[in-house]
Amino acid sequence: MPITLEEIRRFLGRSLQDPYGRTFGKVVGISANLKDEITGVGIEVGNGEFVQCPGDRVKISVDTLVLSPTWKVEAEEFRKEFDVVTRRLRALDELFSVGDIQKDVYEDMRKQHEDAINELKSKRKSILDTLSQRSSTLNTQQRQLQIHLAGNKMFHASGEFDDQSYKAVSDAIDTGLVRAMAERKEVDSIFGYLSKLDSSSSTVPAPAIQTPVAASSPPQSAPSQPKDQVMVLHVRET
């Protein structure tokens, strides 16, 4: 459900965070439609630049305004759309198999949903590329933080950093590592889910197209004989 202007206006001039607790910037503007629904948020990021983010990326968590990453929003939309279209395809196949849908209507409806599946394939590839890039960026960030942490330990052990300074920077690095690892864990989880939806599993195969007929009672037959068994009849002359 979209956030309303009434709900979000109290965050004007305040900082907003990403889902992992990192401060993204300060809210400097809000856009809303005639229904009072938020359509965009203007944000001043840390380097003094301004960005405009879609309203669907913003959520309110307790007393904090949270801005979801683009990859997270796109992946969630994909998951919902994929779940809906595959469930509908299965329902169509089941209805057709029992004769509840005419053949021509079934074929038309199934083609529409298969076209939707093909569009989702293109969207899936784009999301996978974005997730791969984000995972690489997070790996680099974690590596850099670990190098800084090791260097700080060295300077502290050699007496070049005092206890207070060392603790302050170590706490900041530890927090950064926790947040980066949390995001990377979610990125890897979503990447793994999308990777499994390859061409063989991302579509629901159509059943054989045939007009359903009423089932007839099968004739009674003797127990089946092994394929290669020969039956021999012995005839006695009288």
Backbone hydrogen bonds in HBPLUS format (Angstrom, degrees):
<---DONOR---> <-ACCEPTOR-->    atom                        ^
c    i                          cat <-CA-CA->   ^        H-A-AA   ^      H-
h    n   atom  resd res      DA  || num        DHA   H-A  angle D-A-AA Bond
n    s   type  num  typ     dist DA aas  dist angle  dist       angle   num
A0038-ILE N   A0003-ILE O   2.79 MM  35  5.70 170.3  1.80 174.1 170.9     1
A0007-GLU N   A0004-THR O   3.10 MM   3  5.30 126.4  2.40  98.5 111.4     2
A0008-ILE N   A0004-THR O   3.19 MM   4  6.48 149.3  2.29 148.3 156.6     3
A0005-LEU N   A0036-ASP O   2.89 MM  31  5.60 144.6  2.01 151.3 158.7     4
A0009-ARG N   A0005-LEU O   3.00 MM   4  5.70 148.4  2.10 153.4 156.4     5
A0011-PHE N   A0008-ILE O   2.90 MM   3  5.69 166.1  1.91 127.3 132.0     6
A0012-LEU N   A0009-ARG O   3.14 MM   3  5.47 167.7  2.16 113.1 116.6     7
A0014-ARG N   A0011-PHE O   2.91 MM   3  5.22 159.9  1.96 134.3 134.8     8
A0013-GLY N   A0027-VAL O   2.73 MM  14  5.13 150.9  1.81 139.5 149.2     9
A0027-VAL N   A0014-ARG O   2.90 MM  13  5.72 168.4  1.91 159.9 156.9    10
A0016-LEU N   A0025-GLY O   2.93 MM   9  5.89 152.9  2.00 156.4 160.6    11
A0024-PHE N   A0016-LEU O   2.88 MM   8  5.92 164.6  1.91 149.0 154.3    12
A0017-GLN N   A0065-LEU O   3.01 MM  48  6.46 154.8  2.07 160.7 164.1    13
A0067-LEU N   A0017-GLN O   2.69 MM  50  6.00 162.3  1.72 160.0 166.4    14
A0018-ASP N   A0022-ARG O   2.88 MM   4  5.52 149.7  1.98 150.1 159.6    15
A0021-GLY N   A0018-ASP O   3.16 MM   3  5.68 166.7  2.17 125.8 124.9    16
A0026-LYS N   A0044-GLU O   2.91 MM  18  5.15 157.0  1.96 137.6 143.1    17
A0044-GLU N   A0026-LYS O   2.83 MM  18  5.15 163.4  1.86 151.3 154.5    18
A0028-VAL N   A0042-GLY O   2.85 MM  14  5.46 167.2  1.87 143.6 147.6    19
A0042-GLY N   A0029-GLY O   2.74 MM  13  4.45 163.0  1.77 124.0 129.5    20
A0031-SER N   A0040-GLY O   2.87 MM   9  4.92 168.9  1.89 145.2 142.3    21
A0039-THR N   A0031-SER O   2.84 MM   8  5.45 161.3  1.88 129.2 135.6    22
A0033-ASN N   A0037-GLU O   2.96 MM   4  5.55 152.5  2.04 148.9 154.4    23
A0036-ASP N   A0033-ASN O   2.98 MM   3  5.37 157.4  2.03 116.4 119.2    24
A0055-GLY N   A0039-THR O   2.98 MM  16  4.35 147.4  2.09 105.2  99.6    25
A0041-VAL N   A0053-CYS O   2.84 MM  12  5.28 151.1  1.92 150.2 159.5    26
A0053-CYS N   A0041-VAL O   2.96 MM  12  5.28 170.7  1.97 149.1 150.2    27
A0043-ILE N   A0051-VAL O   2.81 MM   8  5.31 167.3  1.83 163.1 166.8    28
A0051-VAL N   A0043-ILE O   2.85 MM   8  5.31 157.6  1.90 151.4 158.9    29
A0045-VAL N   A0049-GLU O   2.82 MM   4  5.57 149.6  1.92 156.1 165.3    30
A0048-GLY N   A0045-VAL O   3.05 MM   3  5.76 159.1  2.09 130.8 131.5    31
A0057-ARG N   A0054-PRO O   3.19 MM   3  5.80 165.3  2.21 116.3 120.8    32
A0058-VAL N   A0055-GLY O   3.20 MM   3  5.61 167.3  2.21 114.4 118.3    33
A0068-SER N   A0057-ARG O   2.81 MM  11  5.19 165.9  1.83 160.4 159.1    34
A0059-LYS N   A0066-VAL O   2.87 MM   7  5.18 159.3  1.91 151.6 158.5    35
A0066-VAL N   A0059-LYS O   2.77 MM   7  5.18 176.0  1.77 166.3 166.3    36
A0061-SER N   A0064-THR O   2.82 MM   3  5.19 169.9  1.83 166.1 166.4    37
A0064-THR N   A0061-SER O   2.85 MM   3  5.19 150.4  1.93 125.2 135.2    38
A0072-LYS N   A0069-PRO O   3.12 MM   3  5.31 125.5  2.43 100.3 113.9    39
A0073-VAL N   A0069-PRO O   3.22 MM   4  6.59 158.4  2.27 154.9 159.9    40
A0074-GLU N   A0070-THR O   2.96 MM   4  6.17 170.7  1.97 160.2 162.7    41
A0075-ALA N   A0071-TRP O   2.95 MM   4  5.94 156.9  2.01 139.8 146.5    42
A0076-GLU N   A0072-LYS O   3.08 MM   4  6.19 154.8  2.14 141.6 148.1    43
A0077-GLU N   A0073-VAL O   3.01 MM   4  6.24 158.7  2.05 150.3 156.1    44
A0078-PHE N   A0074-GLU O   2.92 MM   4  6.11 157.8  1.97 147.3 153.8    45
A0079-ARG N   A0075-ALA O   2.95 MM   4  6.15 161.1  1.99 146.2 151.1    46
A0080-LYS N   A0076-GLU O   3.11 MM   4  6.34 161.1  2.15 148.2 152.2    47
A0081-GLU N   A0077-GLU O   2.99 MM   4  6.20 168.5  2.01 153.5 156.7    48
A0082-PHE N   A0078-PHE O   2.80 MM   4  5.90 166.9  1.82 159.3 163.2    49
A0083-ASP N   A0079-ARG O   2.99 MM   4  6.03 157.4  2.05 142.9 149.2    50
A0084-VAL N   A0080-LYS O   3.02 MM   4  6.23 158.5  2.07 148.6 154.2    51
A0085-VAL N   A0081-GLU O   3.01 MM   4  6.21 173.0  2.01 156.0 157.3    52
A0086-THR N   A0082-PHE O   3.06 MM   4  6.11 162.3  2.09 148.7 153.6    53
A0087-ARG N   A0083-ASP O   3.11 MM   4  6.14 155.4  2.18 141.3 148.2    54
A0088-ARG N   A0084-VAL O   2.99 MM   4  6.19 154.8  2.06 149.5 156.7    55
A0089-LEU N   A0085-VAL O   3.00 MM   4  6.16 152.3  2.08 141.7 149.1    56
A0090-ARG N   A0086-THR O   3.08 MM   4  6.27 161.0  2.12 145.8 150.2    57
A0091-ALA N   A0087-ARG O   3.00 MM   4  6.21 155.0  2.07 142.8 150.1    58
A0092-LEU N   A0088-ARG O   2.88 MM   4  6.12 157.4  1.93 149.5 155.2    59
A0093-ASP N   A0089-LEU O   2.99 MM   4  6.25 163.5  2.02 151.8 155.6    60
A0094-GLU N   A0090-ARG O   2.98 MM   4  6.21 157.4  2.03 148.9 154.9    61
A0095-LEU N   A0091-ALA O   2.96 MM   4  6.16 162.8  1.99 152.0 156.5    62
A0096-PHE N   A0092-LEU O   2.92 MM   4  6.10 159.0  1.96 152.2 158.2    63
A0097-SER N   A0093-ASP O   2.94 MM   4  6.02 154.4  2.00 143.4 150.7    64
A0100-ASP N   A0095-LEU O   2.85 MM   5  5.14 153.7  1.92 164.5 156.6    65
A0099-GLY N   A0096-PHE O   3.02 MM   3  5.00 161.2  2.06 104.9 110.5    66
A0106-TYR N   A0102-GLN O   2.88 MM   4  6.02 160.1  1.92 154.5 161.0    67
A0107-GLU N   A0103-LYS O   2.93 MM   4  6.17 163.1  1.96 154.8 158.6    68
A0108-ASP N   A0104-ASP O   3.13 MM   4  6.29 159.2  2.17 142.6 147.8    69
A0109-MET N   A0105-VAL O   3.00 MM   4  6.19 169.4  2.01 154.6 157.4    70
A0110-ARG N   A0106-TYR O   2.84 MM   4  5.97 156.1  1.90 152.3 159.6    71
A0111-LYS N   A0107-GLU O   3.01 MM   4  6.12 154.9  2.08 143.1 149.4    72
A0112-GLN N   A0108-ASP O   3.17 MM   4  6.46 156.7  2.23 147.2 152.9    73
A0113-HIS N   A0109-MET O   3.25 MM   4  6.53 157.1  2.30 144.7 149.8    74
A0114-GLU N   A0110-ARG O   2.83 MM   4  6.08 147.9  1.93 148.4 158.4    75
A0115-ASP N   A0111-LYS O   2.89 MM   4  6.10 151.2  1.97 150.0 156.8    76
A0116-ALA N   A0112-GLN O   3.16 MM   4  6.47 146.5  2.28 136.4 145.4    77
A0117-ILE N   A0113-HIS O   2.98 MM   4  6.28 147.1  2.09 140.1 148.9    78
A0118-ASN N   A0114-GLU O   3.02 MM   4  6.33 153.0  2.09 145.2 151.6    79
A0119-GLU N   A0115-ASP O   3.07 MM   4  6.40 150.2  2.16 144.9 152.5    80
A0120-LEU N   A0116-ALA O   2.99 MM   4  6.27 150.9  2.07 144.4 152.7    81
A0121-LYS N   A0117-ILE O   2.99 MM   4  6.33 137.3  2.17 143.3 155.2    82
A0123-LYS N   A0119-GLU O   3.15 MM   4  6.49 160.3  2.19 147.7 153.3    83
A0124-ARG N   A0120-LEU O   2.76 MM   4  5.89 153.8  1.83 147.8 155.2    84
A0125-LYS N   A0121-LYS O   3.10 MM   4  6.37 156.2  2.16 146.5 151.2    85
A0126-SER N   A0122-SER O   3.21 MM   4  6.50 158.9  2.26 147.3 152.4    86
A0127-ILE N   A0123-LYS O   3.00 MM   4  6.29 157.7  2.05 151.3 157.4    87
A0128-LEU N   A0124-ARG O   2.92 MM   4  6.15 158.0  1.96 151.7 157.9    88
A0129-ASP N   A0125-LYS O   3.04 MM   4  6.29 154.8  2.10 146.9 153.1    89
A0130-THR N   A0126-SER O   3.07 MM   4  6.35 157.4  2.12 145.8 151.8    90
A0131-LEU N   A0127-ILE O   2.86 MM   4  6.10 160.7  1.90 154.0 159.3    91
A0132-SER N   A0128-LEU O   2.91 MM   4  6.06 155.2  1.97 146.4 153.2    92
A0133-GLN N   A0129-ASP O   3.07 MM   4  6.31 158.8  2.12 147.5 152.5    93
A0134-ARG N   A0130-THR O   2.94 MM   4  6.18 158.7  1.99 148.8 155.1    94
A0135-SER N   A0131-LEU O   2.87 MM   4  6.03 157.6  1.92 149.3 155.2    95
A0136-SER N   A0132-SER O   3.08 MM   4  6.30 153.7  2.15 143.8 150.4    96
A0137-THR N   A0133-GLN O   2.98 MM   4  6.27 155.5  2.04 147.7 154.3    97
A0138-LEU N   A0134-ARG O   2.93 MM   4  6.17 160.5  1.97 151.9 156.7    98
A0139-ASN N   A0135-SER O   2.95 MM   4  6.15 150.4  2.04 143.4 151.6    99
A0140-THR N   A0136-SER O   3.07 MM   4  6.35 156.5  2.13 146.0 151.5   100
A0141-GLN N   A0137-THR O   2.96 MM   4  6.27 157.7  2.01 149.0 155.4   101
A0142-GLN N   A0138-LEU O   2.90 MM   4  6.09 164.6  1.92 151.3 155.0   102
A0143-ARG N   A0139-ASN O   2.99 MM   4  6.18 156.9  2.05 145.9 152.4   103
A0144-GLN N   A0140-THR O   2.94 MM   4  6.19 159.6  1.99 151.1 156.3   104
A0145-LEU N   A0141-GLN O   2.94 MM   4  6.17 161.8  1.97 153.7 158.5   105
A0146-GLN N   A0142-GLN O   2.96 MM   4  6.13 155.8  2.02 146.7 153.3   106
A0147-ILE N   A0143-ARG O   3.00 MM   4  6.25 149.3  2.09 145.3 153.5   107
A0148-HIS N   A0144-GLN O   2.97 MM   4  6.26 160.1  2.01 150.1 155.2   108
A0149-LEU N   A0145-LEU O   2.88 MM   4  6.07 155.2  1.94 146.4 153.7   109
A0150-ALA N   A0146-GLN O   2.99 MM   4  6.17 156.8  2.04 143.0 148.6   110
A0151-GLY N   A0147-ILE O   2.94 MM   4  6.18 157.5  1.99 148.0 154.4   111
A0152-ASN N   A0148-HIS O   2.87 MM   4  6.09 156.9  1.93 150.6 156.6   112
A0153-LYS N   A0149-LEU O   3.07 MM   4  6.28 153.5  2.14 144.0 150.9   113
A0154-MET N   A0150-ALA O   3.05 MM   4  6.32 152.4  2.13 144.2 151.7   114
A0155-PHE N   A0151-GLY O   2.95 MM   4  6.26 164.6  1.97 153.8 156.9   115
A0156-HIS N   A0152-ASN O   2.86 MM   4  6.00 152.3  1.94 146.2 154.3   116
A0157-ALA N   A0153-LYS O   2.87 MM   4  6.00 158.5  1.92 145.8 151.8   117
A0158-SER N   A0154-MET O   2.95 MM   4  6.16 142.6  2.10 145.0 155.4   118
A0160-GLU N   A0155-PHE O   2.77 MM   5  5.02 137.2  1.96 164.5 163.4   119
A0161-PHE N   A0155-PHE O   3.15 MM   6  5.50 136.8  2.35 116.9 113.5   120
A0159-GLY N   A0156-HIS O   3.14 MM   3  5.15 157.9  2.19 101.3 107.9   121
A0166-TYR N   A0162-ASP O   2.97 MM   4  6.08 163.7  2.00 155.5 160.9   122
A0167-LYS N   A0163-ASP O   2.94 MM   4  6.07 161.3  1.97 149.8 154.3   123
A0168-ALA N   A0164-GLN O   3.09 MM   4  6.28 160.8  2.13 147.9 153.0   124
A0169-VAL N   A0165-SER O   3.09 MM   4  6.33 170.5  2.10 156.6 158.0   125
A0170-SER N   A0166-TYR O   2.91 MM   4  5.95 154.0  1.98 146.8 155.1   126
A0171-ASP N   A0167-LYS O   2.94 MM   4  5.99 160.0  1.98 148.1 152.7   127
A0172-ALA N   A0168-ALA O   3.21 MM   4  6.42 155.5  2.28 140.7 147.2   128
A0173-ILE N   A0169-VAL O   2.98 MM   4  6.20 158.1  2.03 147.2 152.8   129
A0174-ASP N   A0170-SER O   2.86 MM   4  6.03 163.2  1.88 151.6 156.5   130
A0175-THR N   A0171-ASP O   3.00 MM   4  6.16 159.2  2.05 145.7 151.0   131
A0176-GLY N   A0172-ALA O   2.99 MM   4  6.19 155.4  2.06 142.5 149.7   132
A0177-LEU N   A0173-ILE O   2.86 MM   4  6.11 154.4  1.92 152.9 159.5   133
A0178-VAL N   A0174-ASP O   3.02 MM   4  6.26 160.2  2.06 148.8 153.7   134
A0179-ARG N   A0175-THR O   3.04 MM   4  6.27 163.7  2.07 151.3 155.3   135
A0180-ALA N   A0176-GLY O   2.94 MM   4  6.06 160.7  1.97 147.7 153.6   136
A0181-MET N   A0177-LEU O   2.89 MM   4  5.98 160.4  1.93 149.3 154.7   137
A0182-ALA N   A0178-VAL O   2.96 MM   4  6.12 147.9  2.07 142.2 151.1   138
A0183-GLU N   A0179-ARG O   3.06 MM   4  6.31 161.8  2.09 149.3 153.2   139
A0184-ARG N   A0180-ALA O   2.91 MM   4  6.09 161.9  1.94 147.4 153.3   140
A0185-LYS N   A0181-MET O   2.93 MM   4  6.00 152.5  2.00 141.6 148.6   141
A0186-GLU N   A0182-ALA O   3.23 MM   4  6.51 155.2  2.29 142.6 148.2   142
A0187-VAL N   A0183-GLU O   2.85 MM   4  6.11 161.3  1.89 155.6 161.6   143
A0188-ASP N   A0184-ARG O   2.84 MM   4  5.99 168.1  1.85 153.6 156.3   144
A0189-SER N   A0185-LYS O   3.01 MM   4  6.11 148.5  2.11 138.2 147.1   145
A0190-ILE N   A0186-GLU O   3.01 MM   4  6.22 165.2  2.03 153.1 155.6   146
A0191-PHE N   A0187-VAL O   2.88 MM   4  6.04 157.8  1.93 149.9 157.1   147
A0192-GLY N   A0188-ASP O   2.91 MM   4  6.03 154.8  1.98 142.4 148.7   148
A0193-TYR N   A0189-SER O   3.09 MM   4  6.36 154.3  2.16 143.8 150.5   149
A0194-LEU N   A0190-ILE O   2.97 MM   4  6.21 168.4  1.99 155.9 158.0   150
A0195-SER N   A0191-PHE O   2.89 MM   4  5.97 150.1  1.98 146.0 154.7   151
A0196-LYS N   A0192-GLY O   3.32 MM   4  6.47 139.9  2.50 139.5 147.2   152
A0197-LEU N   A0194-LEU O   3.11 MM   3  5.33 146.3  2.22 102.8 112.7   153
A0201-SER N   A0198-ASP O   3.07 MM   3  5.49 142.1  2.22 109.6 119.8   154
A0202-SER N   A0198-ASP O   2.84 MM   4  5.68 137.8  2.02 163.9 174.4   155
A0229-GLN N   A0226-PRO O   3.18 MM   3  5.43 164.2  2.21 112.9 117.7   156
